[in-house]
């Protein structure tokens, strides 16, 4: 005797219960996907910095200012007037015009994946994801296929993702 038949009796009741559970799970998944898409496309309400991260040790004892305490003057994802996806898209398209660059949300998790194409081949995959995500699937797939992979966290406290930082890491990953 199966668990459903023990809980719900005959097979008709079990089938009805199973269908109800499936419908409820689909509704929850659809609502979560919709909320994630709305959050990715919503402009930032406040251009202020994220909460301060623990102080980084100063390179020299006489340096009193912690570089993470103040927003850098250089353009960064928090001073940009738009979403972090728009910020990265702008940098990638301006700094790397030789590549055909596309991006899409990863439907399996709360991430956005940028793909750099050149000459009909994938030159680089860039994943924008939460620091709370421990998913490694895309990185492992890229490694197995021999495709360069790069990750940026969009919500790590104190990581400004300044334009020079994003461009520099991307250039290195592209082998430029």
N, C-alpha and C positions, 0 to 999 in steps of 0.2 A: 504494500500500500504506500503510495507516494505521500509526500508532505502535504501537497495541496488537497489530496483526497481526504487526508486525515483532518485538515482544517476546514474544508468546505463541503465535504460529503461527496455526492455523485460527480461524475465527470463534467456534466453541464455546468454546475456551479463552479467547479475548478477552472474550466475554460473561461467562464465569464470573469472570474477573479483574476486570472492570468492576463486576459485582455485589458481589464481595468488597470492592472499594474503597469502593463506596457504603455498604455495611453498616458498614465500619470508620469512615467519616466520620460516619455517623449516630450510632454509639455514642459517639464522641468529643464530638459536639455535645450529645447527651443528658446525658452525664456533666458537661460544662461547665455546662449549664443547671441541673442539679441542685445542683452545688456553689455556683453563684451564688445560687440561692434559699436554700440552707441558710445561707450567709454573711449574706444580707440579713436573715434571720429570727433569727439567733443573737444572744442578749444579749451585751453587752460583758462580757468576763471581767475587765477592769480599768478602773476609772473614771479612771485617771490620764490626764494630758494627752498629746497626741501629741509626737513629738520636736520640740524647739525649732526654730523657723525662724530664719533670719538676723535679727539684731537690726534692728528698725525704727528709723529715725532719730528721736531725741527731738524733740518739738515745740519744747522750750526747752532751752538748753544746761545749765541747772541740774537738769533731770530726769534722775535716775540710773536709775530703774526702767524697764525695757523692758516695755511692757504685754503682750507675748507670752511673757514668761518665766514668769509665774505664771498659774495658772488663775483666771479672774475669779470673784468671789463670786456673780455673777448666774448663774441657771440657764443651762446650755449643753449642747451635745450630749455632751460628755465627762463632765459631772457627773450627767447624767440616768441613772436606773437602767433601762435598756432599750436597744434598738437605735436607731440614728439615724433610721430610718423611723418608729418609734414616737414618737420625740421630735418630729419635724416634724409628724406626724399630730396629736399632742396640742396643739401650739401652734396649728396651723391651725384645728382644731375649736373650741378655746376662744376664740381671738381673732377668728374670722370665722364666727360662728354663722349669719349671714344667707345663707351659701353652702352648697350641697350639694357636699361634698368627697369625692372618691374617689381611690384610688391603686392602682397596679398596677406590677409590674416590667415594664420594657421588654424583651421577649424578644430583641431584636436586639443588645442591649448590656447591660452591667452598670450599670443605672440604674433608678431608680424615678420614675414620673411621677404627680404629683398634678394633678387636674383640678378646678377651681372652677367650679361651674355656678350660674347665677342666672337665673330666669325663662326657663328652657329654652335658654339660650345659654351657651357657654363664656366665662367671664369672665376666666380665667387658667389657664395651664399652668405648673406648676413642676416642674423636672427636678432630681433629686438624682443627682449622678454623681461619678465619680472625677476628680480633677484630671489624671490621666493620659490621660483620654479627650479626643480632639480632634474627636469627632463633632459635627456641626452640623445634622444632618438635622431633628430635632424643632424646633429654633429656626427654621430656614428655613421649615419647613411652617407654623409659627405665624405668622411674619412674612407669608408669602404669603396666609394666611387672615385676617389682621388681628386675630389673637388675642394678647393680651399674654402674654409669655413671661418666665420668671424661672428662673435656675439657681443652685443652691447646690452647692458641693463638700463632700462628706462626709469627705474624707481629706486636706485641705490643711493642712499643718503650720502651727500658729499661728492658724488661723481657727477660732475657738471656736463660731461660729454661736450666739451668745448669743440669748436669747429676744427682747430688744429689737431686735437686729440683724435677726433673721428677721421679726419683726412689722413693723418699719419698712420694710424692702425690699418686703415683701408688700403692705402698705398703699399704698405708692407705686405699685407695679405695677397695683394694682386701681383706682387713681385716687381713693383715699379721703383 
